[in-house]
Amino acid sequence: MSTSTSTGAGTAAPARTYDAYSAPLWQRLLLTRETAVIALTAAVILYSIANVPNFDGPLTLKFLLQDIAPILLIALPMTLVIITGEIDLSVASIMGLSSVLLGVLHENGMSVPAAAMLALLAGLACGALNGFLIAYVGLPSLAVTIGTLALFRGIAVGLLGTKAITDFTETWTDLATDTIGETQVPLVMIPFAVLAVGFVVLLHFSTFGRGVYDIGLNDEAAHFTGVDVARTKLVLFVLSGVVSALAGIYFTLRFGSARGDNATGYELQVIAAVLLGGVSIFGGRGRLHGVLAGVVLIGVISSALRLESVTVNVTNIIVGLLLVASVILPNVLAATSSRFSRKPAAPPEPRPHQDAAPAGVGTTKGSDS
């Protein structure tokens, strides 16, 4: 229902309605960073198919999905963590620790499933430690997870040293590299799809997810609206630890090797994909479909450049430039749009009889004029 207000001059001002300040639905759905990343990913895939030798080969899809599977997994909880305005830099170290635990326990006679369960529990404990220090002690997540990055990696290397454990049962290593039926889609995509659906429901269709966004926008305001800020952050870091351990188990079985330095540097790839997918580093904004598109985009670029015999260093430079552009470009566009849409303020309309001087003002007694 529209209303009108009256100014001091007696003129009616137009009512301010929601429609006057909101974009059409199609713009809000299509003109987003997430949609732009999806479109860019599709364009890069089509270009690679047309111009990169062997990119459309029968094994490219399989190896591409196997390469990005750990990043896809960890990006799910990392998205929620960054939306709250926090960050987790210890995910790759948790991968390495779970890899070592899987190898050491299996080498000492434990079955792979039992060893994997203990590795997952270790990931849960690592995430709980991060979450407790951040949510309940009040330490900054950047400092905490830099410290635990070194701590967990140090434990992994200390347990195994420079040794590698490779005597895994072929049944499990084959399972990690098998595909679904006659397709080239790896089996690992099945648990990933289940987790992805779960995280989409959690973030976008639950009160818990609304609380995640509220914390990212203003954690104090979220607390006063009934969100348990500390518990939410603890849950997110626990999820991050468990999923990172799962990614470490897959990584170990895929390559058939448990090492203390497994997955070194993966935390940067995960964070790059999350930010590229439209999640704000300051929190409060982001959607999972954009993040998943960002992971695929980085994977496709890396795969295409590798087929073109481009070195890893050059690939990292290109991905880094793409990430920097994805962070800077929206701010530049927003500033430019704001500058050009700014209109000069109209001068106030004179009030009735404003120009007529009151009697006795501006005249002098005895003046002839």
Backbone torsions as a table, in degrees:
resi	resn	phi	psi	omega
1	MET	NA	127.1	-177.7
2	SER	-89.4	146.4	177.3
3	THR	-130.3	167.1	176.8
4	SER	-132.5	153.5	178.6
5	THR	-120.6	155.6	-178.6
6	SER	-106.7	135.3	176.3
7	THR	-84.1	172.5	179.1
8	GLY	-65.0	-20.8	-178.7
9	ALA	-84.9	-1.5	178.8
10	GLY	88.3	6.1	179.8
11	THR	-100.7	146.8	-177.8
12	ALA	-84.4	129.3	176.8
13	ALA	-89.2	145.5	179.9
14	PRO	-65.2	144.0	-179.0
15	ALA	-68.2	143.8	176.8
16	ARG	-92.9	115.7	-178.8
17	THR	-113.2	162.6	178.8
18	TYR	-61.6	-38.6	-178.3
19	ASP	-61.6	-26.8	-178.9
20	ALA	-73.0	-16.2	-174.9
21	TYR	-120.7	5.9	-179.1
22	SER	-120.5	145.0	177.5
23	ALA	-77.6	158.4	175.0
24	PRO	-58.0	157.4	-176.4
25	LEU	-58.1	-42.3	-177.2
26	TRP	-64.3	-32.6	177.4
27	GLN	-70.4	-40.4	-179.9
28	ARG	-68.2	-24.8	179.2
29	LEU	-88.6	-36.4	-172.0
30	LEU	-101.4	-36.9	-176.6
31	LEU	-89.8	66.1	-179.8
32	THR	-129.8	164.4	177.5
33	ARG	-64.3	-37.4	-179.6
34	GLU	-61.9	-44.8	178.9
35	THR	-64.7	-37.3	178.4
36	ALA	-64.3	-40.1	179.2
37	VAL	-66.9	-41.0	178.0
38	ILE	-61.9	-44.1	179.4
39	ALA	-64.5	-41.1	179.0
40	LEU	-65.1	-40.1	177.7
41	THR	-60.9	-45.7	178.5
42	ALA	-61.7	-40.5	-179.6
43	ALA	-65.3	-41.8	179.9
44	VAL	-66.4	-38.4	177.9
45	ILE	-63.3	-47.0	-179.4
46	LEU	-63.6	-41.2	178.6
47	TYR	-63.8	-41.7	-178.3
48	SER	-66.3	-39.8	178.1
49	ILE	-61.7	-39.2	-175.9
50	ALA	-80.1	-27.6	-169.1
51	ASN	-122.9	-18.6	-177.0
52	VAL	-97.2	122.9	-179.4
53	PRO	-60.3	133.8	175.1
54	ASN	70.0	4.8	178.9
55	PHE	-65.7	-31.8	178.1
56	ASP	-91.6	18.3	179.0
57	GLY	-70.2	166.9	-173.3
58	PRO	-68.5	-24.0	-176.1
59	LEU	-100.9	-7.5	-175.8
60	THR	-62.4	-46.8	-178.5
61	LEU	-61.5	-42.7	-178.8
62	LYS	-60.4	-51.7	-177.7
63	PHE	-68.9	-33.7	177.8
64	LEU	-62.0	-48.7	-178.7
65	LEU	-68.5	-35.8	176.6
66	GLN	-65.8	-36.7	179.5
67	ASP	-66.4	-41.5	-174.4
68	ILE	-91.9	-4.6	-177.0
69	ALA	-56.4	-47.8	178.3
70	PRO	-61.7	-37.6	179.8
71	ILE	-68.8	-40.7	176.4
72	LEU	-58.5	-43.4	-178.7
73	LEU	-63.4	-52.2	-174.9
74	ILE	-70.2	-28.2	-180.0
75	ALA	-63.7	-24.8	-179.2
76	LEU	-62.4	-59.2	177.9
77	PRO	-71.5	-30.1	179.8
78	MET	-61.7	-34.6	177.6
79	THR	-58.9	-47.0	-179.5
80	LEU	-66.3	-39.1	179.8
81	VAL	-61.8	-46.2	-177.4
82	ILE	-71.3	-32.0	176.8
83	ILE	-61.7	-31.3	176.9
84	THR	-76.3	-4.1	-178.6
85	GLY	90.9	8.2	178.1
86	GLU	-106.2	-177.4	178.7
87	ILE	-152.7	152.5	179.3
88	ASP	-129.2	104.0	-179.3
89	LEU	-92.9	1.0	-174.8
90	SER	-95.4	2.8	-171.8
91	VAL	-61.9	-40.4	-179.2
92	ALA	-69.4	-35.0	176.9
93	SER	-67.5	-35.2	175.1
94	ILE	-65.9	-38.4	173.9
95	MET	-57.4	-46.7	-179.6
96	GLY	-64.4	-40.9	179.7
97	LEU	-65.9	-43.1	178.5
98	SER	-65.3	-34.6	176.9
99	SER	-62.4	-45.8	-179.7
100	VAL	-64.9	-44.3	179.8
101	LEU	-61.1	-42.8	177.8
102	LEU	-59.0	-44.8	-178.5
103	GLY	-68.0	-46.7	-177.4
104	VAL	-64.9	-45.7	-178.8
105	LEU	-65.3	-41.0	179.1
106	HIS	-67.4	-37.2	179.0
107	GLU	-64.6	-28.4	-179.6
108	ASN	-93.4	19.7	169.9
109	GLY	101.9	-1.6	-179.1
110	MET	-84.7	144.7	178.6
111	SER	-68.0	157.8	-179.3
112	VAL	-61.2	-44.7	178.3
113	PRO	-60.3	-42.0	179.9
114	ALA	-66.4	-42.0	178.4
115	ALA	-64.8	-37.6	178.9
116	ALA	-65.2	-38.3	178.1
117	MET	-63.0	-42.8	178.1
118	LEU	-66.7	-35.4	177.0
119	ALA	-65.1	-38.5	176.6
120	LEU	-64.9	-39.9	177.1
121	LEU	-64.1	-36.2	176.2
122	ALA	-64.7	-40.6	176.1
123	GLY	-62.2	-39.5	176.8
124	LEU	-61.5	-43.6	179.8
125	ALA	-64.5	-40.2	178.0
126	CYS	-63.0	-44.9	178.4
127	GLY	-64.6	-38.1	178.9
128	ALA	-64.9	-38.1	177.2
129	LEU	-62.7	-47.2	176.6
130	ASN	-58.0	-48.9	-176.4
131	GLY	-63.8	-39.5	179.9
132	PHE	-64.4	-46.5	-178.4
133	LEU	-64.9	-33.8	-177.2
134	ILE	-84.2	-47.3	-172.2
135	ALA	-81.0	-38.4	-172.7
136	TYR	-106.4	-31.7	175.5
137	VAL	-84.5	-28.1	176.2
138	GLY	89.9	19.6	179.3
139	LEU	-81.5	150.8	179.2
140	PRO	-68.2	137.8	-175.3
141	SER	-63.3	-33.8	179.8
142	LEU	-60.9	-47.6	-179.2
143	ALA	-67.8	-42.5	-177.6
144	VAL	-62.6	-49.3	-173.5
145	THR	-77.4	-20.9	169.2
146	ILE	-66.8	-42.1	178.2
147	GLY	-64.9	-45.8	-179.2
148	THR	-73.7	-24.4	171.9
149	LEU	-55.7	-48.9	179.3
150	ALA	-70.3	-38.4	-178.0
151	LEU	-63.6	-52.5	-177.1
152	PHE	-66.7	-38.0	178.1
153	ARG	-67.4	-38.3	178.5
154	GLY	-64.2	-39.8	177.4
155	ILE	-63.7	-43.5	-179.4
156	ALA	-61.0	-48.1	-179.3
157	VAL	-68.1	-36.1	179.3
158	GLY	-65.7	-34.9	179.8
159	LEU	-70.9	-34.2	-171.7
160	LEU	-117.3	-19.7	-176.9
161	GLY	65.1	-140.6	178.9
162	THR	-91.9	4.4	-178.3
163	LYS	-76.3	152.0	174.6
164	ALA	-122.1	136.7	177.3
165	ILE	-102.0	123.3	-173.9
166	THR	-126.9	1.5	-174.3
167	ASP	-89.4	56.4	177.7
168	PHE	-86.1	149.7	178.9
169	THR	-62.2	133.0	-176.7
170	GLU	-62.2	-27.3	178.9
171	THR	-57.2	-41.6	-176.8
172	TRP	-81.5	-37.0	177.5
173	THR	-67.5	-37.0	176.6
174	ASP	-66.0	-37.1	179.4
175	LEU	-63.1	-35.5	-179.3
176	ALA	-72.0	-19.1	-178.7
177	THR	-113.0	-4.1	-179.8
178	ASP	-70.6	163.7	178.7
179	THR	-115.5	168.6	-179.8
180	ILE	-81.9	108.7	178.5
181	GLY	58.1	-133.9	-179.3
182	GLU	-90.3	1.9	180.0
183	THR	-80.0	175.7	175.5
184	GLN	-103.8	17.8	179.7
185	VAL	-89.4	121.1	-177.8
186	PRO	-64.5	153.3	178.8
187	LEU	-62.3	-27.1	-178.7
188	VAL	-62.5	-18.6	178.8
189	MET	-69.0	-19.9	178.4
190	ILE	-69.1	-55.2	175.7
191	PRO	-62.2	-32.6	176.9
192	PHE	-63.2	-43.9	-179.9
193	ALA	-61.4	-40.0	178.2
194	VAL	-63.2	-46.2	179.0
195	LEU	-64.9	-39.4	-179.5
196	ALA	-61.6	-44.5	178.0
197	VAL	-61.5	-42.7	179.4
198	GLY	-61.3	-43.3	-179.1
199	PHE	-71.5	-34.4	176.2
200	VAL	-62.7	-46.1	178.2
201	VAL	-62.7	-43.4	-178.1
202	LEU	-62.3	-43.4	-175.0
203	LEU	-81.9	-42.5	-169.4
204	HIS	-102.9	-12.6	-174.8
205	PHE	-133.9	30.8	179.4
206	SER	-144.1	159.5	176.2
207	THR	-66.1	-30.3	176.9
208	PHE	-61.2	-43.7	179.6
209	GLY	-64.9	-39.0	176.7
210	ARG	-62.9	-35.7	176.3
211	GLY	-65.5	-35.1	177.5
212	VAL	-60.5	-46.4	178.2
213	TYR	-65.1	-40.9	-180.0
214	ASP	-61.0	-41.3	179.2
215	ILE	-63.0	-40.9	179.7
216	GLY	-65.7	-32.5	179.4
217	LEU	-76.7	-44.6	179.2
218	ASN	-167.7	105.0	-174.6
219	ASP	-68.8	-30.5	177.6
220	GLU	-68.3	-43.8	176.6
221	ALA	-63.6	-38.6	178.2
222	ALA	-61.6	-39.0	178.5
223	HIS	-61.8	-41.9	-178.0
224	PHE	-74.3	-16.4	175.8
225	THR	-92.3	5.1	174.2
226	GLY	104.5	2.3	179.2
227	VAL	-80.5	129.5	175.0
228	ASP	-81.4	91.2	-171.6
229	VAL	-62.4	-46.7	-176.6
230	ALA	-64.3	-45.3	-178.9
231	ARG	-65.2	-39.5	179.6
232	THR	-61.2	-45.9	179.5
233	LYS	-64.6	-39.6	178.4
234	LEU	-61.1	-45.7	179.6
235	VAL	-60.2	-42.4	-177.9
236	LEU	-65.4	-40.9	179.3
237	PHE	-71.6	-31.7	174.1
238	VAL	-64.8	-44.6	176.8
239	LEU	-60.2	-40.7	179.2
240	SER	-61.9	-41.5	179.7
241	GLY	-66.5	-42.9	-178.4
242	VAL	-66.7	-46.1	-178.7
243	VAL	-67.2	-35.5	176.7
244	SER	-64.0	-40.2	177.0
245	ALA	-64.2	-40.5	177.0
246	LEU	-60.8	-42.6	177.7
247	ALA	-63.4	-36.7	178.1
248	GLY	-66.3	-37.5	177.2
249	ILE	-64.4	-45.7	178.1
250	TYR	-61.7	-44.8	-179.8
251	PHE	-57.2	-43.7	-178.1
252	THR	-65.3	-46.4	-177.6
253	LEU	-71.5	-32.6	179.6
254	ARG	-63.1	-45.2	-178.5
255	PHE	-92.5	-5.7	179.1
256	GLY	62.2	33.1	-175.6
257	SER	-149.4	125.9	174.4
258	ALA	-103.3	120.5	-178.7
259	ARG	-138.5	152.8	179.1
260	GLY	-69.5	-23.1	-179.0
261	ASP	-101.3	15.2	177.0
262	ASN	-60.5	140.5	174.6
263	ALA	67.0	20.1	177.1
264	THR	-59.7	130.6	179.3
265	GLY	87.2	-3.0	-178.2
266	TYR	-66.6	-25.9	-179.2
267	GLU	-61.3	-35.2	179.9
268	LEU	-70.8	-37.4	177.5
269	GLN	-65.0	-39.8	179.7
270	VAL	-65.4	-48.1	-178.4
271	ILE	-64.8	-39.0	177.6
272	ALA	-60.6	-43.7	179.9
273	ALA	-65.6	-39.4	-179.4
274	VAL	-64.9	-45.8	-179.6
275	LEU	-69.4	-38.5	177.4
276	LEU	-62.2	-32.0	-179.5
277	GLY	-77.8	4.5	173.1
278	GLY	105.3	3.0	178.3
279	VAL	-79.9	133.2	179.9
280	SER	-78.2	131.6	178.5
281	ILE	-65.8	-18.9	179.6
282	PHE	-89.0	-5.0	177.2
283	GLY	91.9	164.5	173.5
284	GLY	88.2	-4.8	-176.8
285	ARG	-146.6	141.6	175.6
286	GLY	145.8	152.8	178.4
287	ARG	-137.7	147.8	-172.9
288	LEU	-67.6	-34.4	-177.7
289	HIS	-66.0	-31.9	175.5
290	GLY	-68.4	-38.7	179.1
291	VAL	-64.3	-45.5	-179.8
292	LEU	-62.8	-37.7	175.9
293	ALA	-64.7	-37.0	178.1
294	GLY	-64.2	-39.9	177.5
295	VAL	-63.2	-45.9	-179.7
296	VAL	-63.7	-39.6	179.8
297	LEU	-60.4	-47.4	178.9
298	ILE	-63.0	-40.6	179.4
299	GLY	-64.0	-42.1	-179.9
300	VAL	-66.1	-43.6	179.0
301	ILE	-61.6	-45.2	-179.8
302	SER	-63.1	-42.6	-179.4
303	SER	-65.7	-44.5	-179.6
304	ALA	-63.7	-42.5	179.9
305	LEU	-67.5	-34.9	177.6
306	ARG	-65.6	-39.4	177.0
307	LEU	-67.2	-25.1	176.3
308	GLU	-88.0	8.9	178.6
309	SER	63.8	30.3	175.1
310	VAL	-83.2	137.7	-176.6
311	THR	-68.6	160.5	-179.8
312	VAL	-63.0	-37.1	-179.5
313	ASN	-61.5	-42.8	178.5
314	VAL	-66.3	-39.2	177.5
315	THR	-60.6	-43.9	179.2
316	ASN	-63.2	-37.2	178.2
317	ILE	-64.0	-44.5	-179.2
318	ILE	-64.5	-44.6	179.0
319	VAL	-64.4	-38.8	178.2
320	GLY	-63.8	-43.1	177.4
321	LEU	-63.7	-38.3	178.2
322	LEU	-63.4	-40.0	178.9
323	LEU	-65.8	-46.3	179.0
324	VAL	-59.5	-42.8	179.2
325	ALA	-63.5	-38.9	-178.5
326	SER	-67.5	-26.8	178.9
327	VAL	-83.5	-40.2	-174.8
328	ILE	-80.8	-41.2	-171.4
329	LEU	-57.6	-45.2	179.8
330	PRO	-60.8	-36.5	178.7
331	ASN	-67.9	-39.8	178.1
332	VAL	-65.1	-44.5	179.2
333	LEU	-63.8	-39.5	179.9
334	ALA	-65.6	-42.0	179.2
335	ALA	-65.8	-41.5	179.0
336	THR	-64.7	-44.8	179.3
337	SER	-61.9	-41.3	179.5
338	SER	-65.2	-37.3	-178.0
339	ARG	-67.8	-43.0	-176.6
340	PHE	-79.5	-22.3	179.9
341	SER	-88.7	-7.1	-179.7
342	ARG	-74.0	124.6	-179.0
343	LYS	-105.3	145.6	177.6
344	PRO	-66.0	141.0	-178.1
345	ALA	-68.7	134.0	179.2
346	ALA	-75.3	142.1	178.6
347	PRO	-65.2	146.6	-179.3
348	PRO	-64.4	142.9	177.8
349	GLU	-72.1	139.8	-180.0
350	PRO	-67.5	146.2	176.0
351	ARG	-72.6	157.7	178.2
352	PRO	-56.1	135.1	178.1
353	HIS	62.8	21.8	-178.4
354	GLN	-66.3	-32.2	-175.5
355	ASP	-82.1	-15.4	-178.4
356	ALA	-80.2	123.8	-178.1
357	ALA	-78.8	141.6	176.6
358	PRO	-62.7	157.7	-179.2
359	ALA	-60.8	136.6	177.2
360	GLY	86.6	-3.4	-179.8
361	VAL	-104.5	133.1	178.0
362	GLY	83.2	6.2	176.6
363	THR	-126.7	158.3	-179.6
364	THR	-123.0	135.5	179.7
365	LYS	-58.5	137.0	179.1
366	GLY	79.4	2.9	179.8
367	SER	-79.3	141.9	179.7
368	ASP	-77.4	-20.4	-175.4
369	SER	-85.2	NA	NA
